[in-house]
Amino acid sequence: MKIMKTYYSNFKNGTATCNLCLKVIKTSGNTTNMASHMKNKHYDVFAKCNQNNEIVHQILVYMPRSPILSQ
């Protein structure tokens, strides 16, 4: 997933570092936690990446935003 390679680095020991806020995210061998972090903490970037990315679109559809973040 391009969003993960662009906005995360230091993939090691089952973690990755968000390049936007430097938070270390547990990967557990997949990209779910990274996508959730991007969607919940950096939604503007996440939505921008969605414009031409069907995988990100599917995540947007199946992972609704928190009502608190929508306000």
mmCIF file as Biopython writes it, N, C-alpha, C and O atoms, coordinates in Angstrom:
data_model
#
loop_
_atom_site.group_PDB
_atom_site.id
_atom_site.type_symbol
_atom_site.label_atom_id
_atom_site.label_alt_id
_atom_site.label_comp_id
_atom_site.label_asym_id
_atom_site.label_entity_id
_atom_site.label_seq_id
_atom_site.pdbx_PDB_ins_code
_atom_site.Cartn_x
_atom_site.Cartn_y
_atom_site.Cartn_z
_atom_site.occupancy
_atom_site.B_iso_or_equiv
_atom_site.auth_seq_id
_atom_site.auth_asym_id
_atom_site.pdbx_PDB_model_num
ATOM 1   N N  . MET A ? 1  ? 0.841   -1.174 0.000  1.0 0.0 1  A 1 
ATOM 2   C CA . MET A ? 1  ? 0.000   0.000  0.000  1.0 0.0 1  A 1 
ATOM 3   C C  . MET A ? 1  ? 0.885   1.235  0.000  1.0 0.0 1  A 1 
ATOM 4   O O  . MET A ? 1  ? 1.709   1.410  0.898  1.0 0.0 1  A 1 
ATOM 5   N N  . LYS A ? 2  ? 0.723   2.084  -0.990 1.0 0.0 2  A 1 
ATOM 6   C CA . LYS A ? 2  ? 1.596   3.236  -1.148 1.0 0.0 2  A 1 
ATOM 7   C C  . LYS A ? 2  ? 1.584   4.166  0.062  1.0 0.0 2  A 1 
ATOM 8   O O  . LYS A ? 2  ? 2.623   4.697  0.455  1.0 0.0 2  A 1 
ATOM 9   N N  . ILE A ? 3  ? 0.416   4.358  0.644  1.0 0.0 3  A 1 
ATOM 10  C CA . ILE A ? 3  ? 0.304   5.245  1.808  1.0 0.0 3  A 1 
ATOM 11  C C  . ILE A ? 3  ? 1.243   4.798  2.930  1.0 0.0 3  A 1 
ATOM 12  O O  . ILE A ? 3  ? 1.801   5.633  3.642  1.0 0.0 3  A 1 
ATOM 13  N N  . MET A ? 4  ? 1.415   3.506  3.084  1.0 0.0 4  A 1 
ATOM 14  C CA . MET A ? 4  ? 2.262   3.001  4.155  1.0 0.0 4  A 1 
ATOM 15  C C  . MET A ? 4  ? 3.734   3.278  3.869  1.0 0.0 4  A 1 
ATOM 16  O O  . MET A ? 4  ? 4.481   3.635  4.780  1.0 0.0 4  A 1 
ATOM 17  N N  . LYS A ? 5  ? 4.154   3.120  2.636  1.0 0.0 5  A 1 
ATOM 18  C CA . LYS A ? 5  ? 5.555   3.366  2.285  1.0 0.0 5  A 1 
ATOM 19  C C  . LYS A ? 5  ? 5.884   4.853  2.319  1.0 0.0 5  A 1 
ATOM 20  O O  . LYS A ? 5  ? 7.019   5.236  2.604  1.0 0.0 5  A 1 
ATOM 21  N N  . THR A ? 6  ? 4.894   5.687  2.031  1.0 0.0 6  A 1 
ATOM 22  C CA . THR A ? 6  ? 5.118   7.132  1.999  1.0 0.0 6  A 1 
ATOM 23  C C  . THR A ? 6  ? 5.138   7.750  3.391  1.0 0.0 6  A 1 
ATOM 24  O O  . THR A ? 6  ? 5.963   8.619  3.674  1.0 0.0 6  A 1 
ATOM 25  N N  . TYR A ? 7  ? 4.243   7.312  4.249  1.0 0.0 7  A 1 
ATOM 26  C CA . TYR A ? 7  ? 4.062   7.981  5.540  1.0 0.0 7  A 1 
ATOM 27  C C  . TYR A ? 7  ? 4.584   7.210  6.746  1.0 0.0 7  A 1 
ATOM 28  O O  . TYR A ? 7  ? 4.420   7.660  7.879  1.0 0.0 7  A 1 
ATOM 29  N N  . TYR A ? 8  ? 5.203   6.067  6.524  1.0 0.0 8  A 1 
ATOM 30  C CA . TYR A ? 8  ? 5.782   5.288  7.613  1.0 0.0 8  A 1 
ATOM 31  C C  . TYR A ? 8  ? 7.209   4.896  7.272  1.0 0.0 8  A 1 
ATOM 32  O O  . TYR A ? 8  ? 7.562   4.747  6.103  1.0 0.0 8  A 1 
ATOM 33  N N  . SER A ? 9  ? 8.014   4.732  8.293  1.0 0.0 9  A 1 
ATOM 34  C CA . SER A ? 9  ? 9.406   4.310  8.118  1.0 0.0 9  A 1 
ATOM 35  C C  . SER A ? 9  ? 9.814   3.464  9.319  1.0 0.0 9  A 1 
ATOM 36  O O  . SER A ? 9  ? 9.006   3.198  10.209 1.0 0.0 9  A 1 
ATOM 37  N N  . ASN A ? 10 ? 11.067  3.050  9.333  1.0 0.0 10 A 1 
ATOM 38  C CA . ASN A ? 10 ? 11.615  2.248  10.438 1.0 0.0 10 A 1 
ATOM 39  C C  . ASN A ? 10 ? 10.792  0.994  10.700 1.0 0.0 10 A 1 
ATOM 40  O O  . ASN A ? 10 ? 10.397  0.724  11.834 1.0 0.0 10 A 1 
ATOM 41  N N  . PHE A ? 11 ? 10.541  0.240  9.651  1.0 0.0 11 A 1 
ATOM 42  C CA . PHE A ? 11 ? 9.810   -1.021 9.785  1.0 0.0 11 A 1 
ATOM 43  C C  . PHE A ? 11 ? 10.750  -2.051 10.402 1.0 0.0 11 A 1 
ATOM 44  O O  . PHE A ? 11 ? 11.609  -2.611 9.721  1.0 0.0 11 A 1 
ATOM 45  N N  . LYS A ? 12 ? 10.578  -2.293 11.696 1.0 0.0 12 A 1 
ATOM 46  C CA . LYS A ? 12 ? 11.427  -3.285 12.367 1.0 0.0 12 A 1 
ATOM 47  C C  . LYS A ? 12 ? 10.760  -3.759 13.641 1.0 0.0 12 A 1 
ATOM 48  O O  . LYS A ? 12 ? 9.985   -3.032 14.262 1.0 0.0 12 A 1 
ATOM 49  N N  . ASN A ? 13 ? 11.068  -4.970 14.015 1.0 0.0 13 A 1 
ATOM 50  C CA . ASN A ? 13 ? 10.552  -5.573 15.250 1.0 0.0 13 A 1 
ATOM 51  C C  . ASN A ? 13 ? 9.033   -5.468 15.375 1.0 0.0 13 A 1 
ATOM 52  O O  . ASN A ? 13 ? 8.517   -5.249 16.471 1.0 0.0 13 A 1 
ATOM 53  N N  . GLY A ? 14 ? 8.311   -5.622 14.258 1.0 0.0 14 A 1 
ATOM 54  C CA . GLY A ? 14 ? 6.863   -5.587 14.307 1.0 0.0 14 A 1 
ATOM 55  C C  . GLY A ? 14 ? 6.276   -4.210 14.548 1.0 0.0 14 A 1 
ATOM 56  O O  . GLY A ? 14 ? 5.140   -4.090 15.007 1.0 0.0 14 A 1 
ATOM 57  N N  . THR A ? 15 ? 7.048   -3.157 14.239 1.0 0.0 15 A 1 
ATOM 58  C CA . THR A ? 15 ? 6.557   -1.794 14.402 1.0 0.0 15 A 1 
ATOM 59  C C  . THR A ? 15 ? 6.939   -0.949 13.184 1.0 0.0 15 A 1 
ATOM 60  O O  . THR A ? 15 ? 7.785   -1.335 12.377 1.0 0.0 15 A 1 
ATOM 61  N N  . ALA A ? 16 ? 6.302   0.194  13.079 1.0 0.0 16 A 1 
ATOM 62  C CA . ALA A ? 16 ? 6.634   1.193  12.063 1.0 0.0 16 A 1 
ATOM 63  C C  . ALA A ? 16 ? 6.433   2.562  12.703 1.0 0.0 16 A 1 
ATOM 64  O O  . ALA A ? 16 ? 5.623   2.709  13.618 1.0 0.0 16 A 1 
ATOM 65  N N  . THR A ? 17 ? 7.168   3.559  12.225 1.0 0.0 17 A 1 
ATOM 66  C CA . THR A ? 17 ? 7.078   4.902  12.767 1.0 0.0 17 A 1 
ATOM 67  C C  . THR A ? 17 ? 6.332   5.810  11.790 1.0 0.0 17 A 1 
ATOM 68  O O  . THR A ? 17 ? 6.680   5.877  10.611 1.0 0.0 17 A 1 
ATOM 69  N N  . CYS A ? 18 ? 5.325   6.496  12.273 1.0 0.0 18 A 1 
ATOM 70  C CA . CYS A ? 18 ? 4.580   7.459  11.466 1.0 0.0 18 A 1 
ATOM 71  C C  . CYS A ? 18 ? 5.492   8.659  11.213 1.0 0.0 18 A 1 
ATOM 72  O O  . CYS A ? 18 ? 6.010   9.257  12.156 1.0 0.0 18 A 1 
ATOM 73  N N  . ASN A ? 19 ? 5.686   9.007  9.957  1.0 0.0 19 A 1 
ATOM 74  C CA . ASN A ? 19 ? 6.547   10.138 9.621  1.0 0.0 19 A 1 
ATOM 75  C C  . ASN A ? 19 ? 5.904   11.486 9.897  1.0 0.0 19 A 1 
ATOM 76  O O  . ASN A ? 19 ? 6.599   12.502 9.890  1.0 0.0 19 A 1 
ATOM 77  N N  . LEU A ? 20 ? 4.613   11.528 10.138 1.0 0.0 20 A 1 
ATOM 78  C CA . LEU A ? 20 ? 3.916   12.786 10.406 1.0 0.0 20 A 1 
ATOM 79  C C  . LEU A ? 20 ? 3.964   13.192 11.875 1.0 0.0 20 A 1 
ATOM 80  O O  . LEU A ? 20 ? 4.113   14.373 12.189 1.0 0.0 20 A 1 
ATOM 81  N N  . CYS A ? 21 ? 3.837   12.211 12.779 1.0 0.0 21 A 1 
ATOM 82  C CA . CYS A ? 21 ? 3.815   12.545 14.208 1.0 0.0 21 A 1 
ATOM 83  C C  . CYS A ? 21 ? 4.854   11.770 15.017 1.0 0.0 21 A 1 
ATOM 84  O O  . CYS A ? 21 ? 4.985   11.971 16.225 1.0 0.0 21 A 1 
ATOM 85  N N  . LEU A ? 22 ? 5.589   10.886 14.348 1.0 0.0 22 A 1 
ATOM 86  C CA . LEU A ? 22 ? 6.659   10.080 14.952 1.0 0.0 22 A 1 
ATOM 87  C C  . LEU A ? 22 ? 6.171   9.041  15.961 1.0 0.0 22 A 1 
ATOM 88  O O  . LEU A ? 22 ? 6.964   8.502  16.732 1.0 0.0 22 A 1 
ATOM 89  N N  . LYS A ? 23 ? 4.877   8.763  15.956 1.0 0.0 23 A 1 
ATOM 90  C CA . LYS A ? 23 ? 4.348   7.727  16.836 1.0 0.0 23 A 1 
ATOM 91  C C  . LYS A ? 23 ? 4.743   6.355  16.286 1.0 0.0 23 A 1 
ATOM 92  O O  . LYS A ? 23 ? 4.688   6.118  15.079 1.0 0.0 23 A 1 
ATOM 93  N N  . VAL A ? 24 ? 5.139   5.461  17.187 1.0 0.0 24 A 1 
ATOM 94  C CA . VAL A ? 24 ? 5.486   4.092  16.804 1.0 0.0 24 A 1 
ATOM 95  C C  . VAL A ? 24 ? 4.209   3.256  16.840 1.0 0.0 24 A 1 
ATOM 96  O O  . VAL A ? 24 ? 3.510   3.211  17.852 1.0 0.0 24 A 1 
ATOM 97  N N  . ILE A ? 25 ? 3.917   2.600  15.724 1.0 0.0 25 A 1 
ATOM 98  C CA . ILE A ? 25 ? 2.696   1.826  15.559 1.0 0.0 25 A 1 
ATOM 99  C C  . ILE A ? 25 ? 3.051   0.345  15.479 1.0 0.0 25 A 1 
ATOM 100 O O  . ILE A ? 25 ? 3.962   -0.032 14.742 1.0 0.0 25 A 1 
ATOM 101 N N  . LYS A ? 26 ? 2.347   -0.490 16.223 1.0 0.0 26 A 1 
ATOM 102 C CA . LYS A ? 26 ? 2.542   -1.934 16.149 1.0 0.0 26 A 1 
ATOM 103 C C  . LYS A ? 26 ? 1.933   -2.433 14.845 1.0 0.0 26 A 1 
ATOM 104 O O  . LYS A ? 26 ? 0.776   -2.133 14.550 1.0 0.0 26 A 1 
ATOM 105 N N  . THR A ? 27 ? 2.701   -3.195 14.056 1.0 0.0 27 A 1 
ATOM 106 C CA . THR A ? 27 ? 2.204   -3.647 12.759 1.0 0.0 27 A 1 
ATOM 107 C C  . THR A ? 27 ? 1.617   -5.048 12.802 1.0 0.0 27 A 1 
ATOM 108 O O  . THR A ? 27 ? 0.730   -5.348 12.003 1.0 0.0 27 A 1 
ATOM 109 N N  . SER A ? 28 ? 2.056   -5.895 13.672 1.0 0.0 28 A 1 
ATOM 110 C CA . SER A ? 28 ? 1.557   -7.269 13.779 1.0 0.0 28 A 1 
ATOM 111 C C  . SER A ? 28 ? 1.596   -7.993 12.437 1.0 0.0 28 A 1 
ATOM 112 O O  . SER A ? 28 ? 0.798   -8.900 12.200 1.0 0.0 28 A 1 
ATOM 113 N N  . GLY A ? 29 ? 2.510   -7.604 11.563 1.0 0.0 29 A 1 
ATOM 114 C CA . GLY A ? 29 ? 2.669   -8.280 10.277 1.0 0.0 29 A 1 
ATOM 115 C C  . GLY A ? 29 ? 1.683   -7.851 9.213  1.0 0.0 29 A 1 
ATOM 116 O O  . GLY A ? 29 ? 1.624   -8.472 8.152  1.0 0.0 29 A 1 
ATOM 117 N N  . ASN A ? 30 ? 0.890   -6.789 9.468  1.0 0.0 30 A 1 
ATOM 118 C CA . ASN A ? 30 ? -0.051  -6.303 8.454  1.0 0.0 30 A 1 
ATOM 119 C C  . ASN A ? 30 ? -0.127  -4.774 8.523  1.0 0.0 30 A 1 
ATOM 120 O O  . ASN A ? 30 ? 0.595   -4.149 9.300  1.0 0.0 30 A 1 
ATOM 121 N N  . THR A ? 31 ? -0.989  -4.186 7.720  1.0 0.0 31 A 1 
ATOM 122 C CA . THR A ? 31 ? -1.076  -2.724 7.667  1.0 0.0 31 A 1 
ATOM 123 C C  . THR A ? 31 ? -2.320  -2.144 8.343  1.0 0.0 31 A 1 
ATOM 124 O O  . THR A ? 31 ? -2.555  -0.939 8.266  1.0 0.0 31 A 1 
ATOM 125 N N  . THR A ? 32 ? -3.100  -2.970 8.988  1.0 0.0 32 A 1 
ATOM 126 C CA . THR A ? 32 ? -4.357  -2.513 9.590  1.0 0.0 32 A 1 
ATOM 127 C C  . THR A ? 32 ? -4.147  -1.412 10.620 1.0 0.0 32 A 1 
ATOM 128 O O  . THR A ? 32 ? -4.825  -0.386 10.567 1.0 0.0 32 A 1 
ATOM 129 N N  . ASN A ? 33 ? -3.230  -1.601 11.546 1.0 0.0 33 A 1 
ATOM 130 C CA . ASN A ? 33 ? -2.992  -0.584 12.582 1.0 0.0 33 A 1 
ATOM 131 C C  . ASN A ? 33 ? -2.457  0.716  11.989 1.0 0.0 33 A 1 
ATOM 132 O O  . ASN A ? 33 ? -2.802  1.802  12.454 1.0 0.0 33 A 1 
ATOM 133 N N  . MET A ? 34 ? -1.618  0.608  10.969 1.0 0.0 34 A 1 
ATOM 134 C CA . MET A ? 34 ? -1.093  1.810  10.325 1.0 0.0 34 A 1 
ATOM 135 C C  . MET A ? 34 ? -2.208  2.566  9.609  1.0 0.0 34 A 1 
ATOM 136 O O  . MET A ? 34 ? -2.270  3.793  9.684  1.0 0.0 34 A 1 
ATOM 137 N N  . ALA A ? 35 ? -3.077  1.853  8.924  1.0 0.0 35 A 1 
ATOM 138 C CA . ALA A ? 35 ? -4.202  2.491  8.236  1.0 0.0 35 A 1 
ATOM 139 C C  . ALA A ? 35 ? -5.145  3.145  9.248  1.0 0.0 35 A 1 
ATOM 140 O O  . ALA A ? 35 ? -5.623  4.258  9.029  1.0 0.0 35 A 1 
ATOM 141 N N  . SER A ? 36 ? -5.408  2.456  10.346 1.0 0.0 36 A 1 
ATOM 142 C CA . SER A ? 36 ? -6.275  3.014  11.393 1.0 0.0 36 A 1 
ATOM 143 C C  . SER A ? 36 ? -5.674  4.282  11.979 1.0 0.0 36 A 1 
ATOM 144 O O  . SER A ? 36 ? -6.377  5.273  12.177 1.0 0.0 36 A 1 
ATOM 145 N N  . HIS A ? 37 ? -4.382  4.252  12.254 1.0 0.0 37 A 1 
ATOM 146 C CA . HIS A ? 37 ? -3.703  5.438  12.797 1.0 0.0 37 A 1 
ATOM 147 C C  . HIS A ? 37 ? -3.803  6.598  11.813 1.0 0.0 37 A 1 
ATOM 148 O O  . HIS A ? 37 ? -4.139  7.718  12.197 1.0 0.0 37 A 1 
ATOM 149 N N  . MET A ? 38 ? -3.511  6.324  10.542 1.0 0.0 38 A 1 
ATOM 150 C CA . MET A ? 38 ? -3.559  7.378  9.540  1.0 0.0 38 A 1 
ATOM 151 C C  . MET A ? 38 ? -4.974  7.946  9.424  1.0 0.0 38 A 1 
ATOM 152 O O  . MET A ? 38 ? -5.151  9.160  9.317  1.0 0.0 38 A 1 
ATOM 153 N N  . LYS A ? 39 ? -5.963  7.082  9.446  1.0 0.0 39 A 1 
ATOM 154 C CA . LYS A ? 39 ? -7.353  7.502  9.307  1.0 0.0 39 A 1 
ATOM 155 C C  . LYS A ? 39 ? -7.820  8.319  10.513 1.0 0.0 39 A 1 
ATOM 156 O O  . LYS A ? 39 ? -8.518  9.319  10.351 1.0 0.0 39 A 1 
ATOM 157 N N  . ASN A ? 40 ? -7.440  7.900  11.713 1.0 0.0 40 A 1 
ATOM 158 C CA . ASN A ? 40 ? -7.908  8.555  12.938 1.0 0.0 40 A 1 
ATOM 159 C C  . ASN A ? 40 ? -7.092  9.778  13.351 1.0 0.0 40 A 1 
ATOM 160 O O  . ASN A ? 40 ? -7.635  10.692 13.970 1.0 0.0 40 A 1 
ATOM 161 N N  . LYS A ? 41 ? -5.823  9.813  13.027 1.0 0.0 41 A 1 
ATOM 162 C CA . LYS A ? 41 ? -4.963  10.918 13.472 1.0 0.0 41 A 1 
ATOM 163 C C  . LYS A ? 41 ? -4.595  11.892 12.361 1.0 0.0 41 A 1 
ATOM 164 O O  . LYS A ? 41 ? -4.297  13.055 12.632 1.0 0.0 41 A 1 
ATOM 165 N N  . HIS A ? 42 ? -4.610  11.432 11.118 1.0 0.0 42 A 1 
ATOM 166 C CA . HIS A ? 42 ? -4.198  12.267 9.981  1.0 0.0 42 A 1 
ATOM 167 C C  . HIS A ? 42 ? -5.209  12.100 8.850  1.0 0.0 42 A 1 
ATOM 168 O O  . HIS A ? 42 ? -4.840  11.772 7.722  1.0 0.0 42 A 1 
ATOM 169 N N  . TYR A ? 43 ? -6.484  12.328 9.158  1.0 0.0 43 A 1 
ATOM 170 C CA . TYR A ? 43 ? -7.550  12.034 8.209  1.0 0.0 43 A 1 
ATOM 171 C C  . TYR A ? 43 ? -7.417  12.815 6.902  1.0 0.0 43 A 1 
ATOM 172 O O  . TYR A ? 43 ? -7.743  12.289 5.838  1.0 0.0 43 A 1 
ATOM 173 N N  . ASP A ? 44 ? -6.947  14.049 6.964  1.0 0.0 44 A 1 
ATOM 174 C CA . ASP A ? 44 ? -6.799  14.843 5.746  1.0 0.0 44 A 1 
ATOM 175 C C  . ASP A ? 44 ? -5.846  14.174 4.767  1.0 0.0 44 A 1 
ATOM 176 O O  . ASP A ? 44 ? -6.116  14.133 3.567  1.0 0.0 44 A 1 
ATOM 177 N N  . VAL A ? 45 ? -4.739  13.654 5.266  1.0 0.0 45 A 1 
ATOM 178 C CA . VAL A ? 45 ? -3.777  12.946 4.416  1.0 0.0 45 A 1 
ATOM 179 C C  . VAL A ? 45 ? -4.385  11.639 3.927  1.0 0.0 45 A 1 
ATOM 180 O O  . VAL A ? 45 ? -4.257  11.287 2.754  1.0 0.0 45 A 1 
ATOM 181 N N  . PHE A ? 46 ? -5.038  10.932 4.819  1.0 0.0 46 A 1 
ATOM 182 C CA . PHE A ? 46 ? -5.665  9.659  4.478  1.0 0.0 46 A 1 
ATOM 183 C C  . PHE A ? 46 ? -6.703  9.850  3.376  1.0 0.0 46 A 1 
ATOM 184 O O  . PHE A ? 46 ? -6.739  9.072  2.422  1.0 0.0 46 A 1 
ATOM 185 N N  . ALA A ? 47 ? -7.539  10.865 3.492  1.0 0.0 47 A 1 
ATOM 186 C CA . ALA A ? 47 ? -8.579  11.125 2.495  1.0 0.0 47 A 1 
ATOM 187 C C  . ALA A ? 47 ? -7.966  11.528 1.158  1.0 0.0 47 A 1 
ATOM 188 O O  . ALA A ? 47 ? -8.460  11.125 0.104  1.0 0.0 47 A 1 
ATOM 189 N N  . LYS A ? 48 ? -6.903  12.314 1.191  1.0 0.0 48 A 1 
ATOM 190 C CA . LYS A ? 48 ? -6.227  12.724 -0.039 1.0 0.0 48 A 1 
ATOM 191 C C  . LYS A ? 48 ? -5.683  11.509 -0.780 1.0 0.0 48 A 1 
ATOM 192 O O  . LYS A ? 48 ? -5.784  11.432 -2.004 1.0 0.0 48 A 1 
ATOM 193 N N  . CYS A ? 49 ? -5.119  10.583 -0.063 1.0 0.0 49 A 1 
ATOM 194 C CA . CYS A ? 49 ? -4.583  9.365  -0.677 1.0 0.0 49 A 1 
ATOM 195 C C  . CYS A ? 49 ? -5.707  8.512  -1.257 1.0 0.0 49 A 1 
ATOM 196 O O  . CYS A ? 49 ? -5.471  7.708  -2.159 1.0 0.0 49 A 1 
ATOM 197 N N  . ASN A ? 50 ? -6.913  8.677  -0.754 1.0 0.0 50 A 1 
ATOM 198 C CA . ASN A ? 50 ? -8.058  7.900  -1.199 1.0 0.0 50 A 1 
ATOM 199 C C  . ASN A ? 50 ? -8.500  8.255  -2.616 1.0 0.0 50 A 1 
ATOM 200 O O  . ASN A ? 50 ? -9.152  7.438  -3.266 1.0 0.0 50 A 1 
ATOM 201 N N  . GLN A ? 51 ? -8.178  9.406  -3.099 1.0 0.0 51 A 1 
ATOM 202 C CA . GLN A ? 51 ? -8.671  9.864  -4.386 1.0 0.0 51 A 1 
ATOM 203 C C  . GLN A ? 51 ? -8.427  8.865  -5.510 1.0 0.0 51 A 1 
ATOM 204 O O  . GLN A ? 51 ? -9.300  8.676  -6.357 1.0 0.0 51 A 1 
ATOM 205 N N  . ASN A ? 52 ? -7.278  8.229  -5.540 1.0 0.0 52 A 1 
ATOM 206 C CA . ASN A ? 52 ? -6.951  7.299  -6.619 1.0 0.0 52 A 1 
ATOM 207 C C  . ASN A ? 52 ? -6.546  5.919  -6.107 1.0 0.0 52 A 1 
ATOM 208 O O  . ASN A ? 52 ? -5.844  5.183  -6.800 1.0 0.0 52 A 1 
ATOM 209 N N  . ASN A ? 53 ? -6.976  5.571  -4.918 1.0 0.0 53 A 1 
ATOM 210 C CA . ASN A ? 53 ? -6.528  4.313  -4.330 1.0 0.0 53 A 1 
ATOM 211 C C  . ASN A ? 53 ? -7.724  3.506  -3.857 1.0 0.0 53 A 1 
ATOM 212 O O  . ASN A ? 53 ? -8.314  3.830  -2.826 1.0 0.0 53 A 1 
ATOM 213 N N  . GLU A ? 54 ? -8.092  2.475  -4.578 1.0 0.0 54 A 1 
ATOM 214 C CA . GLU A ? 54 ? -9.264  1.669  -4.250 1.0 0.0 54 A 1 
ATOM 215 C C  . GLU A ? 54 ? -9.118  0.966  -2.903 1.0 0.0 54 A 1 
ATOM 216 O O  . GLU A ? 54 ? -10.108 0.823  -2.185 1.0 0.0 54 A 1 
ATOM 217 N N  . ILE A ? 55 ? -7.923  0.528  -2.544 1.0 0.0 55 A 1 
ATOM 218 C CA . ILE A ? 55 ? -7.723  -0.159 -1.262 1.0 0.0 55 A 1 
ATOM 219 C C  . ILE A ? 55 ? -8.051  0.782  -0.112 1.0 0.0 55 A 1 
ATOM 220 O O  . ILE A ? 55 ? -8.732  0.388  0.835  1.0 0.0 55 A 1 
ATOM 221 N N  . VAL A ? 56 ? -7.576  2.015  -0.185 1.0 0.0 56 A 1 
ATOM 222 C CA . VAL A ? 56 ? -7.863  2.979  0.863  1.0 0.0 56 A 1 
ATOM 223 C C  . VAL A ? 56 ? -9.357  3.269  0.888  1.0 0.0 56 A 1 
ATOM 224 O O  . VAL A ? 56 ? -9.929  3.442  1.964  1.0 0.0 56 A 1 
ATOM 225 N N  . HIS A ? 57 ? -10.002 3.325  -0.275 1.0 0.0 57 A 1 
ATOM 226 C CA . HIS A ? 57 ? -11.443 3.529  -0.330 1.0 0.0 57 A 1 
ATOM 227 C C  . HIS A ? 57 ? -12.174 2.431  0.434  1.0 0.0 57 A 1 
ATOM 228 O O  . HIS A ? 57 ? -13.127 2.707  1.162  1.0 0.0 57 A 1 
ATOM 229 N N  . GLN A ? 58 ? -11.731 1.194  0.270  1.0 0.0 58 A 1 
ATOM 230 C CA . GLN A ? 58 ? -12.368 0.084  0.973  1.0 0.0 58 A 1 
ATOM 231 C C  . GLN A ? 58 ? -12.191 0.239  2.478  1.0 0.0 58 A 1 
ATOM 232 O O  . GLN A ? 58 ? -13.108 -0.077 3.237  1.0 0.0 58 A 1 
ATOM 233 N N  . ILE A ? 59 ? -11.056 0.708  2.919  1.0 0.0 59 A 1 
ATOM 234 C CA . ILE A ? 59 ? -10.827 0.929  4.344  1.0 0.0 59 A 1 
ATOM 235 C C  . ILE A ? 59 ? -11.762 2.025  4.849  1.0 0.0 59 A 1 
ATOM 236 O O  . ILE A ? 59 ? -12.330 1.899  5.934  1.0 0.0 59 A 1 
ATOM 237 N N  . LEU A ? 60 ? -11.929 3.105  4.072  1.0 0.0 60 A 1 
ATOM 238 C CA . LEU A ? 60 ? -12.835 4.179  4.473  1.0 0.0 60 A 1 
ATOM 239 C C  . LEU A ? 60 ? -14.256 3.664  4.638  1.0 0.0 60 A 1 
ATOM 240 O O  . LEU A ? 60 ? -14.957 4.070  5.565  1.0 0.0 60 A 1 
ATOM 241 N N  . VAL A ? 61 ? -14.680 2.788  3.764  1.0 0.0 61 A 1 
ATOM 242 C CA . VAL A ? 61 ? -16.043 2.263  3.810  1.0 0.0 61 A 1 
ATOM 243 C C  . VAL A ? 61 ? -16.228 1.331  4.996  1.0 0.0 61 A 1 
ATOM 244 O O  . VAL A ? 61 ? -17.258 1.394  5.668  1.0 0.0 61 A 1 
ATOM 245 N N  . TYR A ? 62 ? -15.269 0.477  5.269  1.0 0.0 62 A 1 
ATOM 246 C CA . TYR A ? 62 ? -15.443 -0.551 6.290  1.0 0.0 62 A 1 
ATOM 247 C C  . TYR A ? 62 ? -14.917 -0.161 7.669  1.0 0.0 62 A 1 
ATOM 248 O O  . TYR A ? 62 ? -15.106 -0.917 8.622  1.0 0.0 62 A 1 
ATOM 249 N N  . MET A ? 63 ? -14.269 0.983  7.806  1.0 0.0 63 A 1 
ATOM 250 C CA . MET A ? 63 ? -13.770 1.437  9.098  1.0 0.0 63 A 1 
ATOM 251 C C  . MET A ? 63 ? -14.331 2.828  9.360  1.0 0.0 63 A 1 
ATOM 252 O O  . MET A ? 63 ? -13.623 3.811  9.139  1.0 0.0 63 A 1 
ATOM 253 N N  . PRO A ? 64 ? -15.572 2.953  9.822  1.0 0.0 64 A 1 
ATOM 254 C CA . PRO A ? 64 ? -16.180 4.268  10.029 1.0 0.0 64 A 1 
ATOM 255 C C  . PRO A ? 64 ? -15.386 5.116  11.015 1.0 0.0 64 A 1 
ATOM 256 O O  . PRO A ? 64 ? -14.792 4.599  11.961 1.0 0.0 64 A 1 
ATOM 257 N N  . ARG A ? 65 ? -15.384 6.412  10.780 1.0 0.0 65 A 1 
ATOM 258 C CA . ARG A ? 65 ? -14.686 7.332  11.676 1.0 0.0 65 A 1 
ATOM 259 C C  . ARG A ? 65 ? -15.397 7.399  13.012 1.0 0.0 65 A 1 
ATOM 260 O O  . ARG A ? 65 ? -16.608 7.202  13.109 1.0 0.0 65 A 1 
ATOM 261 N N  . SER A ? 66 ? -14.621 7.678  14.026 1.0 0.0 66 A 1 
ATOM 262 C CA . SER A ? 66 ? -15.164 7.865  15.357 1.0 0.0 66 A 1 
ATOM 263 C C  . SER A ? 66 ? -16.047 9.111  15.375 1.0 0.0 66 A 1 
ATOM 264 O O  . SER A ? 66 ? -15.658 10.130 14.805 1.0 0.0 66 A 1 
ATOM 265 N N  . PRO A ? 67 ? -17.214 9.067  16.006 1.0 0.0 67 A 1 
ATOM 266 C CA . PRO A ? 67 ? -18.090 10.258 16.066 1.0 0.0 67 A 1 
ATOM 267 C C  . PRO A ? 67 ? -17.397 11.465 16.685 1.0 0.0 67 A 1 
ATOM 268 O O  . PRO A ? 67 ? -17.689 12.602 16.315 1.0 0.0 67 A 1 
ATOM 269 N N  . ILE A ? 68 ? -16.492 11.234 17.614 1.0 0.0 68 A 1 
ATOM 270 C CA . ILE A ? 68 ? -15.784 12.319 18.273 1.0 0.0 68 A 1 
ATOM 271 C C  . ILE A ? 68 ? -14.899 13.056 17.267 1.0 0.0 68 A 1 
ATOM 272 O O  . ILE A ? 68 ? -14.806 14.283 17.302 1.0 0.0 68 A 1 
ATOM 273 N N  . LEU A ? 69 ? -14.243 12.300 16.362 1.0 0.0 69 A 1 
ATOM 274 C CA . LEU A ? 69 ? -13.365 12.905 15.386 1.0 0.0 69 A 1 
ATOM 275 C C  . LEU A ? 69 ? -14.130 13.592 14.263 1.0 0.0 69 A 1 
ATOM 276 O O  . LEU A ? 69 ? -13.563 14.444 13.578 1.0 0.0 69 A 1 
ATOM 277 N N  . SER A ? 70 ? -15.371 13.256 14.055 1.0 0.0 70 A 1 
ATOM 278 C CA . SER A ? 70 ? -16.171 13.813 12.972 1.0 0.0 70 A 1 
ATOM 279 C C  . SER A ? 70 ? -16.677 15.214 13.266 1.0 0.0 70 A 1 
ATOM 280 O O  . SER A ? 70 ? -17.110 15.921 12.356 1.0 0.0 70 A 1 
ATOM 281 N N  . GLN A ? 71 ? -16.628 15.615 14.504 1.0 0.0 71 A 1 
ATOM 282 C CA . GLN A ? 71 ? -17.188 16.914 14.901 1.0 0.0 71 A 1 
ATOM 283 C C  . GLN A ? 71 ? -16.243 18.032 14.570 1.0 0.0 71 A 1 
ATOM 284 O O  . GLN A ? 71 ? -16.547 19.196 14.833 1.0 0.0 71 A 1 
#
